[in-house]
């Protein structure tokens, strides 16, 4: 992600001058839910005990900085709208929507606090009342976009559920291509982002695959969908910029095959070409996704065949 240096200076001012968000109170009469696996385990939540032990073993030291605390609090416990005094001109929701509008139009390279402020018709510094800086704004934008997903329900058969998950992620990237400009390996630890990951993992966790294989398999699906989405988005951008579609583009290069292509240098490519292997139209997702799911199914069958009879896992 990029921004201009003036925004960096404004971010520095905002971070030093923005108070930490206080947790909101639970609904009257509702039991308080402990936050984090360690607190949940200490409170007697049985499912959290092993997670807490694993967390303690994995993180010998828990680092909390004001910046990270503020960043996570804005995602998980955003401040409630003020109920006293003059009604604010904007809400946090307004700022997030405006950020998405800027990114939709010009990508993340166009996103700055100043540009979002212009979209809203306010001064840039006034935005820091709602969000500390660009990083936190992008987190909120991604979480809002992920909230659009229609995720597969628990208990659905794994194959249609995983296909639904893949199609939903594909649609998300087509609607919000700017998401793919972020580092997907560092997606924000946001509620809707984790909801999507939970749903994806849930489709595979009781198939007989080991937990490691579940994570690897979902990662394979994610990488496949993201790569194909990037290619489709790039093709759409080229078509819109040039007015030339994919088929027409390759037609303009037709002389290459007669004048330059070397059948002896590329014998496999020639063999596949003669057999019509390149003739099938490239669909955006479905045909190749079916082949990927076939591979997942074979991996599941193999895992179940190799599983000891006493293994209690479903599958």
C-alpha positions as CSV (number, residue, x, y, z in Angstrom):
1,X,0.0,0.0,0.0
2,X,1.2,3.5,-0.8
3,X,0.4,7.0,0.4
4,X,2.0,10.4,0.2
5,X,4.4,11.7,2.9
6,X,1.9,14.4,4.0
7,X,-0.5,11.6,5.0
8,X,2.3,9.9,6.9
9,X,2.8,13.1,8.9
10,X,-0.9,13.3,9.6
11,X,-1.0,9.7,10.7
12,X,1.8,10.4,13.2
13,X,-0.1,13.3,14.7
14,X,-3.3,11.2,14.9
15,X,-1.6,8.2,16.5
16,X,-0.1,10.4,19.3
17,X,-3.3,12.3,19.9
18,X,-6.0,9.7,19.6
19,X,-7.2,8.1,22.9
20,X,-7.6,4.4,23.1
21,X,-11.1,3.2,22.5
22,X,-12.8,1.9,25.6
23,X,-14.6,-1.4,25.5
24,X,-18.4,-1.1,25.1
25,X,-20.6,-2.5,27.8
26,X,-22.6,-5.7,27.2
27,X,-26.3,-5.6,26.8
28,X,-28.1,-5.3,30.1
29,X,-28.6,-8.8,31.6
30,X,-26.4,-10.5,29.0
31,X,-23.4,-12.5,30.4
32,X,-20.1,-11.0,29.6
33,X,-18.1,-13.1,27.2
34,X,-14.4,-13.5,28.0
35,X,-12.1,-12.2,25.3
36,X,-9.3,-14.4,24.1
37,X,-8.7,-18.0,24.6
38,X,-6.7,-17.6,27.8
39,X,-9.5,-15.6,29.5
40,X,-12.1,-18.0,28.2
41,X,-10.1,-21.0,29.6
42,X,-9.7,-19.2,32.9
43,X,-13.5,-18.6,32.9
44,X,-14.2,-22.3,32.5
45,X,-15.0,-22.5,28.8
46,X,-14.1,-26.1,28.1
47,X,-13.4,-25.6,24.4
48,X,-10.8,-22.9,25.2
49,X,-8.6,-24.9,27.5
50,X,-6.6,-26.7,24.9
51,X,-6.4,-23.6,22.8
52,X,-5.1,-21.6,25.7
53,X,-2.4,-24.2,26.4
54,X,-1.4,-24.1,22.7
55,X,-1.3,-20.3,22.8
56,X,0.8,-20.2,25.9
57,X,3.3,-22.7,24.2
58,X,3.3,-20.8,21.0
59,X,3.6,-17.3,22.3
60,X,6.1,-17.2,25.2
61,X,5.6,-13.4,25.3
62,X,2.5,-11.5,24.3
63,X,3.3,-8.1,22.9
64,X,0.8,-5.4,23.2
65,X,1.5,-2.0,21.7
66,X,-0.8,1.0,21.7
67,X,-1.0,0.9,17.9
68,X,-2.0,-2.8,17.7
69,X,-4.4,-2.5,20.7
70,X,-6.1,0.4,19.0
71,X,-6.2,-1.3,15.6
72,X,-7.8,-4.4,17.0
73,X,-10.2,-2.5,19.2
74,X,-11.5,-0.6,16.3
75,X,-12.4,-3.9,14.5
76,X,-13.8,-5.8,17.5
77,X,-15.2,-3.1,19.7
78,X,-15.8,0.1,17.7
79,X,-17.0,3.1,19.7
80,X,-20.7,3.6,19.9
81,X,-22.2,6.7,18.4
82,X,-22.4,9.6,20.8
83,X,-25.8,10.0,22.4
84,X,-25.2,13.4,24.0
85,X,-24.3,16.8,22.6
86,X,-24.4,17.9,19.0
87,X,-24.9,15.1,16.5
88,X,-21.6,14.4,14.6
89,X,-21.6,15.3,11.0
90,X,-20.1,11.8,10.1
91,X,-20.1,8.3,11.4
92,X,-17.4,5.7,11.3
93,X,-19.6,3.8,8.8
94,X,-19.6,6.9,6.5
95,X,-15.8,7.0,6.5
96,X,-15.5,3.3,5.7
97,X,-18.0,3.6,2.8
98,X,-16.1,6.6,1.4
99,X,-12.8,4.7,1.6
100,X,-14.3,1.8,-0.3
101,X,-15.7,4.3,-2.9
102,X,-12.2,5.7,-3.4
103,X,-10.6,2.3,-3.7
104,X,-13.3,1.1,-6.2
105,X,-12.6,4.1,-8.4
106,X,-8.8,4.2,-8.3
107,X,-7.5,1.2,-6.4
108,X,-5.6,1.3,-3.1
109,X,-2.9,3.5,-4.7
110,X,-5.5,6.3,-4.8
111,X,-6.5,5.8,-1.1
112,X,-5.4,8.4,1.3
113,X,-7.0,10.1,4.3
114,X,-7.0,13.3,2.3
115,X,-8.7,11.7,-0.7
116,X,-11.4,10.1,1.6
117,X,-11.9,13.5,3.3
118,X,-12.5,15.0,-0.1
119,X,-15.0,12.3,-0.9
120,X,-16.9,13.2,2.2
121,X,-16.5,17.0,1.9
122,X,-14.6,17.5,5.1
123,X,-11.1,18.4,6.2
124,X,-8.6,15.5,6.4
125,X,-7.8,16.0,10.0
126,X,-11.4,15.6,11.0
127,X,-11.3,11.9,9.9
128,X,-9.0,11.1,12.7
129,X,-11.9,11.5,15.1
130,X,-13.2,8.3,13.6
131,X,-10.2,6.3,12.5
132,X,-6.5,6.7,13.5
133,X,-5.0,6.3,10.0
134,X,-4.9,4.6,6.6
135,X,-3.9,1.2,7.9
136,X,-6.9,1.0,10.3
137,X,-9.2,2.3,7.5
138,X,-8.1,-0.4,5.1
139,X,-8.8,-3.0,7.8
140,X,-12.3,-1.7,8.3
141,X,-12.9,-1.6,4.5
142,X,-11.8,-5.2,4.1
143,X,-14.0,-6.4,7.0
144,X,-17.0,-4.5,5.6
145,X,-16.5,-6.1,2.2
146,X,-16.2,-9.6,3.7
147,X,-19.5,-9.0,5.5
148,X,-21.2,-9.4,2.1
149,X,-20.3,-13.1,1.8
150,X,-23.0,-15.7,1.8
151,X,-21.0,-18.4,3.6
152,X,-21.8,-22.1,3.5
153,X,-23.7,-23.3,6.5
154,X,-22.4,-25.8,9.1
155,X,-23.1,-29.4,8.3
156,X,-23.4,-29.0,4.5
157,X,-21.7,-31.7,2.4
158,X,-18.1,-30.7,1.9
159,X,-18.0,-30.5,-1.9
160,X,-20.9,-28.1,-2.6
161,X,-20.0,-26.1,0.6
162,X,-16.4,-25.7,-0.6
163,X,-17.6,-24.8,-4.1
164,X,-19.9,-22.2,-2.5
165,X,-17.0,-20.8,-0.5
166,X,-14.9,-20.5,-3.6
167,X,-17.6,-18.8,-5.7
168,X,-18.3,-16.3,-2.9
169,X,-14.6,-15.4,-2.6
170,X,-14.5,-15.1,-6.4
171,X,-17.5,-12.8,-6.4
172,X,-16.0,-10.7,-3.6
173,X,-12.8,-10.1,-5.6
174,X,-14.8,-9.1,-8.7
175,X,-16.8,-6.6,-6.7
176,X,-13.8,-5.3,-4.7
177,X,-10.7,-5.9,-6.8
178,X,-8.7,-3.5,-4.6
179,X,-8.7,-6.3,-1.9
180,X,-6.2,-8.2,-4.0
181,X,-3.8,-5.3,-3.9
182,X,-3.3,-6.0,-0.2
183,X,-1.1,-8.8,1.2
184,X,-3.5,-11.6,1.5
185,X,-1.2,-13.5,3.8
186,X,-1.6,-10.6,6.3
187,X,-5.3,-10.2,6.1
188,X,-6.7,-8.2,9.1
189,X,-7.8,-10.2,12.1
190,X,-11.3,-8.8,11.7
191,X,-14.7,-10.5,12.5
192,X,-16.0,-11.0,9.0
193,X,-12.6,-12.1,7.7
194,X,-12.3,-14.7,10.4
195,X,-15.9,-15.7,9.8
196,X,-15.0,-16.5,6.2
197,X,-11.9,-18.5,7.2
198,X,-14.0,-20.4,9.8
199,X,-16.5,-21.3,7.2
200,X,-13.9,-22.5,4.8
201,X,-12.1,-24.6,7.3
202,X,-15.4,-26.0,8.5
203,X,-16.2,-27.4,5.1
204,X,-13.2,-29.8,5.4
205,X,-12.5,-30.4,9.0
206,X,-14.7,-33.5,9.4
207,X,-13.8,-35.1,6.0
208,X,-11.0,-37.3,7.3
209,X,-8.2,-34.9,6.4
210,X,-5.8,-34.1,9.2
211,X,-5.9,-30.6,10.6
212,X,-2.7,-29.7,8.8
213,X,-4.2,-31.0,5.5
214,X,-7.4,-29.0,6.1
215,X,-5.3,-25.8,6.3
216,X,-3.2,-26.7,3.3
217,X,-6.2,-27.6,1.2
218,X,-8.2,-24.4,2.0
219,X,-5.0,-22.5,1.3
220,X,-4.8,-24.2,-2.1
221,X,-8.4,-23.2,-2.9
222,X,-7.8,-19.6,-1.7
223,X,-4.6,-19.2,-3.8
224,X,-6.3,-20.7,-6.8
225,X,-9.3,-18.4,-6.6
226,X,-7.1,-15.3,-5.9
227,X,-4.8,-16.1,-8.8
228,X,-7.6,-16.6,-11.2
229,X,-9.4,-13.5,-10.0
230,X,-6.3,-11.4,-10.5
231,X,-6.0,-12.7,-14.0
232,X,-9.6,-12.0,-14.8
233,X,-9.4,-8.5,-13.3
234,X,-6.3,-7.7,-15.3
235,X,-8.0,-8.9,-18.5
236,X,-11.1,-6.8,-17.8
237,X,-8.9,-3.8,-17.2
238,X,-7.0,-4.3,-20.5
239,X,-10.2,-4.8,-22.4
240,X,-11.7,-1.7,-21.0
241,X,-8.6,0.3,-21.7
242,X,-8.0,-0.9,-25.2
243,X,-11.5,-1.9,-26.4
244,X,-10.0,-5.2,-27.5
245,X,-11.2,-8.5,-26.0
246,X,-9.1,-11.6,-25.4
247,X,-10.0,-13.4,-28.5
248,X,-9.6,-10.4,-30.7
249,X,-6.2,-9.7,-29.1
250,X,-4.8,-13.1,-30.0
251,X,-6.3,-12.9,-33.5
252,X,-4.1,-9.8,-34.1
253,X,-1.1,-11.9,-33.3
254,X,-2.1,-14.8,-35.6
255,X,0.9,-14.3,-37.9
256,X,3.2,-15.4,-35.1
257,X,2.1,-19.0,-35.5
258,X,2.9,-19.1,-39.2
259,X,6.0,-17.0,-39.2
260,X,7.8,-17.7,-35.9
261,X,6.5,-20.7,-34.0
262,X,9.0,-23.6,-33.9
263,X,7.3,-27.0,-33.7
264,X,10.6,-28.7,-33.0
265,X,11.4,-26.5,-30.0
266,X,7.9,-26.8,-28.5
267,X,6.9,-30.4,-29.4
268,X,4.5,-30.8,-26.4
269,X,2.8,-27.6,-27.1
270,X,2.4,-28.6,-30.8
271,X,1.0,-32.0,-29.8
272,X,-1.6,-30.4,-27.5
273,X,-2.5,-27.8,-30.1
274,X,-3.1,-30.4,-32.8
275,X,-5.3,-32.4,-30.4
276,X,-7.4,-29.4,-29.7
277,X,-6.2,-28.9,-26.1
278,X,-6.2,-25.2,-26.4
279,X,-9.5,-24.9,-28.2
280,X,-11.8,-25.1,-25.2
281,X,-12.9,-21.6,-24.0
282,X,-11.5,-20.6,-20.7
283,X,-14.3,-20.3,-18.2
284,X,-13.9,-17.9,-15.3
285,X,-14.1,-20.5,-12.6
286,X,-16.4,-23.5,-12.8
287,X,-14.6,-26.0,-15.0
288,X,-11.2,-25.7,-13.4
289,X,-12.7,-25.5,-10.0
290,X,-14.3,-28.9,-10.6
291,X,-10.9,-30.3,-11.4
292,X,-9.5,-28.9,-8.2
293,X,-12.3,-30.3,-6.2
294,X,-11.7,-33.7,-7.8
295,X,-8.2,-33.5,-6.5
296,X,-9.4,-32.6,-3.0
297,X,-11.8,-35.6,-3.1
298,X,-9.0,-37.9,-4.0
299,X,-7.0,-36.6,-1.1
300,X,-9.9,-37.1,1.3
301,X,-10.4,-40.7,0.0
302,X,-6.8,-41.4,0.5
303,X,-6.7,-39.9,4.0
304,X,-9.7,-42.1,5.0
305,X,-8.2,-45.2,3.5
306,X,-5.0,-44.7,5.5
307,X,-6.7,-43.8,8.7
308,X,-6.4,-46.3,11.5
309,X,-9.8,-48.0,12.4
310,X,-9.7,-46.6,15.9
311,X,-9.3,-43.0,14.8
312,X,-12.5,-41.3,16.0
313,X,-12.5,-38.5,13.4
314,X,-15.5,-38.4,11.0
315,X,-15.0,-39.2,7.4
